[in-house]
Amino acid sequence: FAFLVTVLTGLLLALAPSAASSKLDVITKLKVGRYQAGSIAGPRSGLLLVSEICLAVVLSIAAGLLLRSFQQAERLDPGFLPDHLLATYLRANDWRVARLFFPQLVEQTAALPGVSAAALGKCMPGVYAPSAALLFGDRPNDPLNVPTVEACWISSDFFKAIGARLVNGRFFSARDDASAPPVVIVNQALAESYWPGQDPIGKKIGVDYVGAGRNTTGAPRFRQVVGIVANVKQKGLDLPAEPALYTPYLQDETNHAFAGFNLFVRTIGPPTSVAGTVRVLVHSLRSDQPIDVMQTMNDALFRALAPRRLSLVLVGSFAALALSLSAIGIFGMIAYAVSQRTHEFGVRMALGARRRDVVQLVLGEGFKIVTAGVFAGIAASFALTRFMRSLLYGVGPNDPLTFAVVAVLFALVALAACYIPARRAMRVDPMVALRYE
């Protein structure tokens, strides 16, 4: 398919030059010779170059917007501290074994040298999180319209391990086990969404993890809100923080949470320095325990931004290629025009024109074409970039800084492309030029 498209494209692009050359009046061309005066480019070549520059500007602006979005996503506060944080995902096939294995693992990991905190979490901050359906104890509930929020089973030191901030109330403790009253911690987004202007501490909500084998419109277990934490971005750094809640993993009466956990290890030094020790500890507790993924949190976030990075690389590569082709086109057209107008430049200088005037003439006519292409590209970008709004974050589709930078970039490229032919025109010897051909 690619081969056929390439061949057809080449044939189609060759039709116009072939048709033009077939109508060439050889006798007239031989009479005219090369003594030509006028503009740098003819109507057709000028229009083609303007179109090329226009498309290159559109691609460059798209690449610039993606670059700005990527930079904004990287600079965002995820709500936790990814540095010095190791994340390891562990699966368990038997929840009865897992109920013994995971508490021992987190306790012994926290006691390792170089480790300041360790915790378990069903979610992966910045990457993914389970969901839960909510019922409220202080208002009527519509069984046909049950709200769903992000949710996560966690151990008591989860927020300490990931570096999240407590806003009000308390964190979970080791006492929040299966025999204790059921409790829940909510984030600021959930508190502001469902209790605006109120203090949710002490409120009761029914939490039913979607897919946990329970009826979401039934009577889930009600839990008391004991804490509010700052928003932690769960499903991507480039997405706004959604309402979320956290429940103690030892209070999971369905035991579905024990199918697998992320082990988060807060380290004093580089996370990789304790990776081997954690691996040995896991296998010492359970020799056949598989370790699905072991990575630093920074690496996990780096991979989470991979789709944006891929879009940026693809569009940026095409934009760089288009910019290079535009520069080559400008240079080639002006260099050819200068060679065709050598006699004209000689006449101009013989009649009193200074070399600087010749340079200004060449640069000025080149810039006219570039200016037309840039303005056409900016106008097209205003119309087209709105379709890539879903790919942008923290920057509008008509970002003035991006448009200005691209315009200046093309002006500099045009100046560089015009400079060598302009210098060649400046160095024309009037006497030699008058005898040209």
Beta strands, then each sheet from edge to edge (+ up, - down):
strand 1: 85-91
strand 2: 115-121
strand 3: 131-136
strand 4: 148-154
strand 5: 166-169
strand 6: 183-187
strand 7: 204-209
strand 8: 222-229
strand 9: 244-248
strand 10: 260-267
strand 11: 291-296
sheet 1: 2+ 10- 1+ 11-
sheet 2: 5+ 8- 6- 9+ 4+ 3- 7+
end
